[in-house]
Amino acid sequence: MNTVLKIEKLRVEFRSKEMGQPSKVAVKDLSLAVTAGQVFGFLGPNGAGKTTTMNVLLGFISATSGDAFLFGTNVREPIARQRIGYLPELTYYYKFLNAEELLRLYARIFNITKAETDRRMDAVLKLVELDHARKRLIKTYSKGMQQRVGLAQALINNPELLILDEPTSGLDPVGRMKVREIIQRLKNEGKTVFFSSHELGEVETVCDRVAILHEGDARRLFADQFFVKADAYFHSGMYPSIYDNRQSFKTPHIAEDSGAMKSKNTGDETAFLGQPRNGIDAFGRQFFPSVHTHLSEGGASGQEGEAAVREILPWLALSTELDPKRVEVYTVTAYWLRRMNKIDESEQELREGLKENPGDPQLLFDLGRLFSEARSNSVSARNVWEAGLSNWEGLPDKDSDKNKFVAEKILGALAHMEETAQNTNQAITSLERLKGVSTTPQDVQAWIDRLKGQKGP
């Protein structure tokens, strides 16, 4: 596909106004590419450098180092901006003009003929739903209407690329919805849209791709959000929210099955996750769902369910990219790929997780389960599970609830596999070890007694 916008190792520094103070780095070695027809979300908190990057693209400031290109032409060349439209975060228009007069003014800047101006003006005012207010003075417009007339001026030259700096900033929910609808219409017309935002909700509904401009903990915060978002896509009912009743939630829920029954989380399993890794992790645990129903009757096995599974995979991929040390994202992604009968892709996902988290027992358990259940390869499954157990033994916190739970799953799987293969002694050996980590050792002992009874004296 054609690359419309490309940034390579862009760096922007501003000199300090105070003598002897170091320069402020506003953008640090940024690289990204936007292809034709995409809606690309440029995401990051306030002060991350989003507007600075756009100012480089628009020629308002020069980069300290690196390059940026529009349609293959370096942005240092004015002709590079001939095919773009731009909406700044704060719009300042002549208040004594109406929408028609404003658009004619911008059309003259582009040397558009009067006949063509009339035609384009009718089209863009209908697109932004201001045709009824075209004769009204701009000073009488609401904030949302002013933002939409700004979109109209950005479109008057029929650009191939739109650069929008926080287009929903300061708008009420209805105004935000209208702007998102306009962006979706532009996408349907084949336009390329590059827009910035600091709110996840703005990008998740309209974007094909996103870039997140920030370092450190903020990346993990976004990773947490995308992971929870994937879980929410799979369910209906109540989703994680700051308005959720914290007292009604006890169990952290990750989509691991696809039954159709409505369920309410019960019991206190918060300890299963272990201590929060950081403040962001602790904060994110306030947003687990309390009540949920699984997707469609029969879960994700039907067409409707499979479509929804495909819907969550991009969010899981984003979470993995942002926080590659988060093991559960790989296991959940691999699980859903298996449900879609994409066995090779599922195995590849687990192997990618092991590259980032070498020897992780949870990933090795899931990889062994894939070998056993999807490939009927008990030899590979046994080898992987035994490697997982060996690695678990070496963990400094192997006796934590979370790690003991993984060991319990591996030992249970080994015992079941050996029993199925009628290797009773090996099954009993695994069960004896399982009894030491299981939360229900009496059940494990009953399993051992049953196998010993089958062996006979």
N, C-alpha and C positions, 0 to 999 in steps of 0.2 A: 504493500500500500504506500501511497505517496506521503512523505513526511512534510507536514505543513509548518510545524514549529519545532526547532531543535536548539537545545542549550547544552553546551559542552564545558564542564569544569568552570562554571561561572563564579567569580569571586568579586564582591563589592565591598570596599572599605571606605569609611568616612573619617577624615582627620578630626581629631579632638580639637575643640575650641580652646582648651586649656593647654598651656605650654608644658611640655614634658610628659603629657599623657599619651598612652598608646592609641592607635586608630581603633575605631569600632568596626568590627566585621559584621556587616548586615547580611551578606549571602556568602556561604562558604562552599566552594567547589561543587556547585549544583549542576547536575546533568539530567536531562529528560528529553523525551521526544513525543510529539503529538501527531497522529496520522489523520488523514482527511476523513471527515465524517464523524469524528469522535466528539463526545462531550467529556472534557478532561477537567477533573476537579483538582484545584491546587489548594491543598488543605494545610492548615497550621494555625497555632494560636496567634493572638495579636503580638506584633513585634517579631514574628518569625522571619520576615523578609519577603513576604508575598508581594506587597506593593512595590518594593524596591526592584524585585525581579521584573515586574511588569513595566516599570519605568525604564529599565534597560531595553526591553523589547520595543518600547515606543520611542526610544531615542531621547528621552528626557534627561537621562544621566548615562555616563559611560561606565563600563565595567573596569575594575582594576586589572583583572585578567580573565582569560577564558573568552568564549565566543557564543553568540546567539544568532540564529538564522530564522528568517521568515520566508517560506517558499524557496529555500535554497540560497537566498541572498542575505549577506551579513547585515544585521540591523544598523550598522554604522552607515549604510547607504540609505538615503531617504526613500528611494524607490521601493525598498523592501516593505514599506508601510502602505503602499498604494492599494492593496487588496484586503485591508483589515478595517474593522469597525471597533470602536473603543467606548466603553462606559466606565467613567471613574467612580470611585466609591462615593464621593460627594459631588453632586451635580449642581452647578451654578449657571443658571440661564437668565437671559434678560427677562425680567418679570413683566415688562410692558409688551412682550410679544405673545401671540397665541401659538398653538402647535404648528399650524400651517406656516406661519411666518418663520418660526424657528427652523423648520425642515427646509424651507426654501433657502435660508441663509447657508445652511450646511451643504445643500446641493450645489450652490454657486461655488463653494470652496473646491468641490470636485469637478467643476466645469460640466455639470450635467445640464442637458438642454431642458427648456421649460416643459416641453411635452413629456419627456421622460421623467422629469421631476414630478409632474402631476400624477403620472401613472404609479411611480414608486411611492409617492406620498399616500395615495389611496390604499395601496397594499399594506404598507407598514402600520398605518393608523388602525386598519382593521385587525392586523395581527396582534397589536398591543392593546386592542379594545379601547381605543380613544377616538374612534371615528365620530362618536356623538359629541365629543368635547373639543373638536378641532378648532372651533372659533373662540373658545374661552381663553382668557388670559392665563398664562402659566401661573401667575401669582395666586390664582384662585384654586389651583390644583392641590389635592392632598399629597402627602409624601409618596404614597404608592403610585399616584398618577404621574408625579414628577419623575419617578424612577422609570416608569414605562415610556414616557416621552423621551427620556434619555436613551432607552433601548431603540426607540424609533429613529433618533438621530444617528445612532451607531449603525443602523441598517440602511440608511437612505442611499448609500453608495453601493448597495447590493454586495457586501463583502463576502469573501470566501471564508474568512476567519474572524470570529468575534472574540475580543478580549474584554472580559467583564470583571471589574474589581469589586468584590463583595456586593453583588447586585441586589441582595435581599436585606442589606444592612439597614436597620432602623424601621423595617416594615412590620406591620401587624400580621397575624397568621393568614388573613385573607390575601393581603398584598404579597406575601411570600409565595402562597399557592399560585397566584396569577403569574408571577415571574417564572416559577418552575414550569408552569404550563407553556409559557412562551418559549422557554429553552427547549422543551420537548418538541414543540412544533418546528423550531429551527432545525433540530436534529432530524426530524422527519423530512425536512426539505433538503437535507444533505449538507447543511452548514457544519463547520467545525467550530466548537465553542470551547474556549479556555477561560475558566472562571475560578476566582479565588473565594475561599470561605474559611471561617474558623469554627464552623458548626458542622458536625457529622451529619445531622439530619438533612442538611441542604444538599450534600453530595450523594447520599445513599439512594435517593429516589430517581436521579436523572443521569448520573455519570456512568460512562463505560469504564473509565480508568481514573485513578487518583494518584497524586504524588503528595507525600507528607513532608513538609519542610520544617524539620525540627530534629533535635538530637536527644539522646539519653532517655529519661523516664517518660517523656511525652510519647515516644514511640510505643512503649509498653502500654501506656494508657489507651492509645488508639487500638493496639492489638487486643486488649481486653474487650474494648467496645465491639470490635468486629467479631470476636469469638462469641460474645453474648448475642450479637445480632444474628449470627447464623443459627443459634439455638432458637431464637424467637421466630425466625422464618419457618422453622420446622413445626412450630406449635401454633395453636389458636387459644384464645382465652386471655388470661392475664400474663403480661410479659414483665421483665425486669423494669422497674421504674422507681424513682425516688418517692413516688406516691404509693408504692406497694406497701401493704401492712407488714412491717417487719416481724411482728409477733406471730403472724400466721405462717411464716416460713421457717423451716428448720433444716431441710435437706437441700444441699446444692445439687441442682439437676443438670445433667448433661445428656443430650439426646443419644441414648444407647439402645433403645428399642423402638418399635413402631406399632405398638398396640393402639387400639382405638378407644380404649376406656379412659374416661376422665379420672384423674387422680389428684389427690392433694398430698403434698410432701409432709411426711410425718417423721418423728424421731429426730434426735440430735446427732447429726453426722458431721458437724462442722469441723471436728477434729481430724476427719479423714483427709482434709486438704492440708493439714499441718499448719504451722505458723505462717502468717502472711509474709511474703518475700520482701515487701516494702510497703510504704504508705499507700501507693496506688492499688496494690493487691488488696489491702485491707479495705480501702474505700470501695473497690469494685464488688466486694462480697455483700454489699448492701443491696445489690441489684439482681439477685436471683429471683426467679418466679416462684409464686406461692401456689397458684392453681393453674393447671394446664390440661388441655386435651390434645391427644396426638392427631396428627394430620390425617384427615379423611378416614372413613371406616376401613378397617383392614390395614391401616398404617401406610407405609411408603411402598407397598408392593405393586400398587396399581399405577395407571398412567398418571393420574393426578398427583400421586405421591412422588413418583419419580421426577416429574417436572419440578416439584418443590425442592427435592433433594438437589437437583441441578442448580436451583436458585441459591442454595446456601453455599455451594462450593466456592464461588468467588470471595465471599466474606471470610471463609476459612483460609483461603490462599493469602488474602491480605494479612490476616492475623499471623500466619506462619512467616511471611516476609518481614513483618515488623518485629516479631519476637520469636526468632528461630529456636530459642531454648525452651519454648512452651510445649512440652511433650504431648499434652492431651489434645492439642490441635491436630497433630499428625495422626493420632489414633482415631479421633472422631472422623477426620477426612477419609482415612483408609477404610473405616467401617462403612461409610456411605458409598464409597466407590465400590466396595464389595456388594452392597445391596443393589447397585446398578449393574452388577455382573462385570465390572471392570477390574478383573483380578490383577492383571499386570500393572495397571495404574495404582491399585491399592498397595501392591508390594513395593512399587517405586516410591510411593509416599512414605512408607515406613522406613525404607532405606535412606531416604533423604533426611528423615528425622534422626536416624542413627549416625549420619555424617555430622550433624550438629550436636548430637547428644550421644557420643560413643558409649556403647555397652549398656544403655539404659534398660533396666529390667522390664519396664512396662512396654516399651517398644519391642523388645525381644519376645515378650509374651504374645503380643498381637501378631508379630511376624510368624511365630510358631503356630498360632491358631490358624493363620492363613494357609500355611503349608499343610496342616492337618485337615482342615475342613474344606478348603477350596481346591487344593492340589492333591489331596490324598497321599501326601508324602510324609509318612510317619518318621522316617529316618531324619530328614531335615528338621522336622518339628521337634523331635527329641533333642537333637544337637543344639538347636536354638534355645529351647527351654532350659537345658542344662547350663548353657552359657549365661542365661539370665539369672539362674540360681547362684552360680558362681560369683557373678557381679554383685548380686544382692548381698551375699555374705561379706563382701568387701566394703559395703557402704558404712560410713561412720554412724549413720542414723538408721540402720537397718531395722531396728525395733520400733520405729515410729509407726503409728497406725497406718499411714499411707503405704509405706514400704512393706510392712507385714501383709497388707492386703494383696499387693502384687505377688509376693512369695506364695501366698495362699492360692491365688489363681493358677500360678505355674505348677505348683505341686499337685493341685487337684486335677489339672489337665493331664499331667504325666500319669497320675494314678488311673485316670479314666482310660487313657490310651493303652496302658499296659494291661488293664483288665480286659479291654476289648480284644487285645491280641492274645489273651489267655496267659499272659506272663504274670501269674498271681504273686510270686515272690517279689518281683520288681514293683508291682502295684502296692503291696503291703509296705515295702521299704519307703516309697514316696509318701504313703499315708502316715507312717510313723513320724516322718519329718513334718507333715502337714499338721499333725495334732499339736505340735509345739508352737505353731503360729496362728492356728485357727481360733476364731472367736466362739466356735461351738465344738470344742474337742470331743464332747460326748457323741455327736453325730459322726465324727471321723472314726471314733472307736467302734461304733456300731457298723460302719462300713468295713473296718478291719475284721471284726468278728464274723461278718457275713462271708468275707473272702476266705477266712480260715476254715469256716464251716464247709465251704464248697470244696476246699482241698481235702478235707477228711483227716483222720489221724495219721 
